[in-house]
Amino acid sequence: MEKILEFFLLHREAIFIVILSVFLGIEVISHVPILHTPLMSGANAIHGVVIIGAIIVMGHAEGTAALILGFLAVVLGTLNVVGGFVVTDRMLEMFKKKK
């Protein structure tokens, strides 16, 4: 427990930036109209590259905490990519001509 607290105290500026980024992202996304969905396919491609990078960094992780955080990042990133593809597919279904 002391190592976790020490990690947070050592990296509090970076953690603060991540928390602010989350709130900023929520605020920006909540004001974007629904038709932004086709742009998600490009974002998914970029996020796929981020997942590859996270896997590489996780391979060089030292310590259990870093490995767990890396694994969590890969899992959440993968869920984001899969969800983006599902939403994009549903959006494209809306624009198909009905027979």
SERO-4910 file (N, C-alpha, C, O; in steps of 0.05 Angstrom, whole numbers):
BEGIN
 pado doro    nc1    nc2    nc3   cac1   cac2   cac3    cc1    cc2    cc3    oc1    oc2    oc3
  Met    A     16    -24      0      0      0      0     17     25      0     10     45    -12
  Glu    A     40     24     14     58     47     15     70     53    -13     74     76    -20
  Lys    A     75     32    -29     86     36    -55     66     50    -74     73     67    -90
  Ile    A     41     43    -70     20     55    -87     17     85    -80     16    102    -97
  Leu    A     17     91    -54     15    118    -45     40    134    -54     37    157    -62
  Glu    A     63    122    -52     87    135    -61     86    140    -91     95    162   -101
  Phe    A     76    121   -107     73    125   -136     55    149   -142     61    166   -159
  Phe    A     32    150   -128     13    172   -133     25    199   -124     21    219   -138
  Leu    A     40    199   -103     53    224    -94     75    233   -113     79    257   -118
  Leu    A     89    213   -124    111    219   -142    101    229   -169    114    246   -182
  His    A     78    219   -178     68    226   -204     41    241   -202     24    238   -220
  Arg    A     38    257   -182     12    271   -178      6    291   -201    -18    295   -207
  Glu    A     26    303   -213     20    322   -235      9    307   -259    -10    316   -271
  Ala    A     21    284   -266     11    268   -288    -17    258   -283    -34    258   -301
  Ile    A    -22    249   -259    -48    239   -252    -69    261   -253    -92    257   -262
  Phe    A    -61    285   -244    -79    308   -246    -86    315   -275   -109    321   -281
  Ile    A    -66    313   -293    -71    318   -321    -90    298   -333   -107    304   -349
  Val    A    -86    272   -325   -104    251   -336   -133    256   -326   -151    253   -342
  Ile    A   -136    263   -301   -163    268   -291   -176    291   -305   -200    290   -312
  Leu    A   -161    313   -309   -172    336   -323   -178    329   -352   -198    338   -363
  Ser    A   -162    312   -365   -167    303   -392   -193    287   -394   -208    290   -413
  Val    A   -198    271   -374   -223    255   -374   -247    274   -373   -266    271   -388
  Phe    A   -246    293   -355   -269    312   -353   -272    329   -378   -294    334   -386
  Leu    A   -250    338   -389   -251    353   -414   -262    336   -437   -278    346   -452
  Gly    A   -254    311   -439   -264    294   -460   -294    289   -457   -308    289   -477
  Ile    A   -303    285   -433   -332    282   -428   -347    307   -436   -368    305   -449
  Glu    A   -337    330   -429   -350    355   -436   -350    359   -466   -371    368   -477
  Val    A   -329    353   -480   -328    357   -509   -346    338   -523   -362    346   -541
  Ile    A   -345    313   -516   -362    292   -529   -392    297   -524   -408    292   -542
  Ser    A   -399    307   -501   -427    312   -495   -439    334   -513   -463    336   -515
  His    A   -422    351   -524   -432    373   -541   -429    368   -571   -434    386   -587
  Val    A   -421    344   -578   -418    337   -607   -443    324   -616   -454    306   -603
  Pro    A   -453    332   -640   -478    320   -650   -474    290   -656   -451    280   -658
  Ile    A   -496    276   -659   -496    247   -663   -481    239   -688   -472    216   -690
  Leu    A   -480    256   -708   -468    248   -734   -438    248   -734   -425    246   -755
  His    A   -426    250   -711   -396    247   -709   -387    219   -712   -363    213   -714
  Thr    A   -406    200   -712   -399    171   -711   -381    162   -734   -363    146   -729
  Pro    A   -385    172   -759   -367    163   -780   -338    170   -775   -320    157   -785
  Leu    A   -333    191   -760   -306    198   -753   -293    178   -733   -269    178   -730
  Met    A   -310    162   -720   -299    143   -701   -282    122   -713   -264    111   -700
  Ser    A   -287    115   -738   -270     94   -751   -241    103   -752   -223     87   -748
  Gly    A   -236    129   -758   -209    139   -758   -197    139   -730   -174    132   -726
  Ala    A   -213    146   -710   -204    146   -683   -198    118   -674   -180    114   -658
  Asn    A   -214     98   -683   -208     70   -676   -182     61   -687   -167     46   -674
  Ala    A   -175     70   -711   -149     62   -723   -126     73   -706   -107     60   -701
  Ile    A   -129     98   -698   -108    111   -682   -106     97   -655    -85     92   -644
  His    A   -130     90   -643   -129     77   -617   -118     49   -619   -106     39   -599
  Gly    A   -121     36   -642   -108     10   -646    -78     12   -644    -65     -6   -632
  Val    A    -67     33   -655    -38     38   -653    -30     42   -623     -9     33   -614
  Val    A    -47     57   -609    -42     62   -581    -42     36   -565    -26     32   -547
  Ile    A    -60     18   -572    -61     -8   -558    -35    -24   -563    -24    -36   -544
  Ile    A    -26    -24   -588      0    -38   -594     22    -26   -577     38    -40   -566
  Gly    A     23      1   -575     43     14   -559     41      6   -530     61      2   -516
  Ala    A     16      4   -520     12     -3   -492     22    -32   -487     33    -38   -465
  Ile    A     17    -49   -506     27    -77   -503     57    -78   -502     69    -93   -486
  Ile    A     70    -62   -519     99    -62   -520    110    -51   -493    129    -62   -482
  Val    A     98    -29   -484    107    -17   -459    102    -36   -436    119    -38   -417
  Met    A     80    -50   -436     73    -69   -415     94    -92   -415    100   -103   -393
  Gly    A    105    -99   -438    125   -119   -439    151   -112   -425    166   -129   -416
  His    A    156    -86   -422    180    -76   -409    174    -66   -381    191    -53   -368
  Ala    A    150    -71   -371    142    -61   -344    159    -75   -322    164    -99   -323
  Glu    A    166    -59   -303    180    -69   -280    162    -67   -256    154    -45   -248
  Gly    A    155    -89   -244    138    -89   -220    110    -97   -227    101    -95   -250
  Thr    A     97   -106   -207     70   -117   -210     50    -95   -216     32    -98   -232
  Ala    A     52    -72   -202     33    -50   -205     34    -39   -234     12    -34   -245
  Ala    A     57    -36   -245     59    -26   -273     47    -46   -292     35    -39   -312
  Leu    A     51    -72   -287     40    -93   -304     10    -93   -303     -4    -96   -323
  Ile    A     -1    -90   -279    -30    -90   -276    -42    -65   -289    -63    -67   -303
  Leu    A    -30    -42   -285    -40    -18   -298    -38    -20   -329    -56    -11   -343
  Gly    A    -17    -31   -339    -14    -35   -367    -35    -54   -378    -47    -49   -399
  Phe    A    -40    -76   -364    -60    -95   -372    -88    -81   -373   -104    -85   -391
  Leu    A    -94    -66   -352   -119    -51   -351   -122    -32   -374   -143    -29   -385
  Ala    A   -100    -18   -381   -100      1   -403   -106    -14   -430   -121     -4   -446
  Val    A    -94    -37   -433    -98    -52   -458   -127    -62   -459   -140    -61   -480
  Val    A   -138    -72   -437   -166    -82   -437   -185    -59   -442   -203    -62   -459
  Leu    A   -182    -37   -429   -200    -14   -433   -198     -3   -461   -218      5   -474
  Gly    A   -173     -2   -472   -169      8   -499   -182    -11   -519   -194     -1   -539
  Thr    A   -180    -37   -514   -193    -56   -532   -223    -53   -532   -237    -55   -552
  Leu    A   -234    -50   -508   -263    -45   -506   -272    -20   -521   -293    -20   -533
  Asn    A   -255      1   -520   -261     25   -534   -261     21   -564   -279     31   -578
  Val    A   -242      6   -574   -241      1   -603   -265    -16   -612   -277    -10   -632
  Val    A   -270    -37   -597   -293    -54   -605   -319    -39   -604   -336    -41   -622
  Gly    A   -323    -23   -582   -347     -7   -581   -350     13   -603   -371     18   -613
  Gly    A   -327     25   -611   -327     44   -633   -335     31   -659   -350     42   -675
  Phe    A   -325      7   -664   -332     -7   -688   -362    -15   -688   -375    -14   -709
  Val    A   -372    -23   -665   -401    -30   -663   -418     -6   -669   -437     -8   -684
  Val    A   -411     17   -657   -427     41   -662   -425     50   -691   -445     58   -703
  Thr    A   -401     48   -702   -398     56   -730   -414     37   -748   -427     47   -767
  Asp    A   -414     12   -743   -430     -7   -759   -460     -1   -757   -474     -2   -777
  Arg    A   -469      5   -733   -497     12   -729   -504     38   -744   -526     40   -756
  Met    A   -486     57   -744   -491     82   -759   -492     77   -789   -509     88   -802
  Leu    A   -474     60   -799   -474     54   -828   -500     39   -836   -509     43   -858
  Glu    A   -510     23   -818   -535      8   -823   -558     28   -827   -577     23   -842
  Met    A   -557     50   -813   -579     70   -815   -580     83   -843   -601     91   -852
  Phe    A   -557     84   -856   -556     97   -882   -559     79   -906   -560     88   -929
  Lys    A   -562     53   -901   -566     34   -923   -594     37   -934   -613     42   -919
  Lys    A   -596     34   -960   -623     35   -972   -639     10   -965   -628    -12   -967
  Lys    A   -663     13   -959   -680     -9   -952   -693    -20   -977   -701     -5   -995
  Lys    A   -694    -47   -979   -705    -59  -1003   -734    -65  -1000   -747    -76  -1018
***
